[in-house]
Amino acid sequence: METKKSFDWGSLVLGILFVVTAVISFRRPLANLMTIVVVYAIFSFLKGIFELFFRSRLEELTGSRAKLPIVLGILDILIGIFLLFNTGAGVLALPFVFAIWFIIDSVFNLFNLDAARKVASWYYWFSLILNVLGVILGIYLFLNPLSSALTLSFLIGFYFLMFGIKHIIFAFRS
């Protein structure tokens, strides 16, 4: 019995965009916070749309009907829209928004580890490590908003790099 593997172009493109954004964030740490808010809003919106489409792909791969990607996708879309139209409030709230996003996204992904185990053993451990790091960073961001605001470019870069690599790997695994 031969299993047909497909290549997931959406994951690859999203992963590359995340990695490029990470590199830009690392190279220009003193960039305007307004730009960071707008970029974050756009990527949050795109990530939310991807999560909604990922749910159907996850159902094809595992046969389970996961509801967490729907919740996560809608939450990402709402955060993206809010920040896009309220950049001033976004600059003030950015450290807290990132903290909450890290925590929620990583916790939801921890709940979906059973699906990662069905994909491959190495992918399970990779997802587990990335999501535990995401929870730890989220708690740090939430407890230290001033220091997180000062190092936000690097934290944003790390987040985008982390999820960019994850999406690129998923694109080749599909």
Summary of the structure (lengths in Angstrom):
residues: 174
radius of gyration: 16.0
end to end distance: 17.6
largest distance: 57.0
contacts: 578
relative contact order: 0.19
helix: 86%
strand: 0%
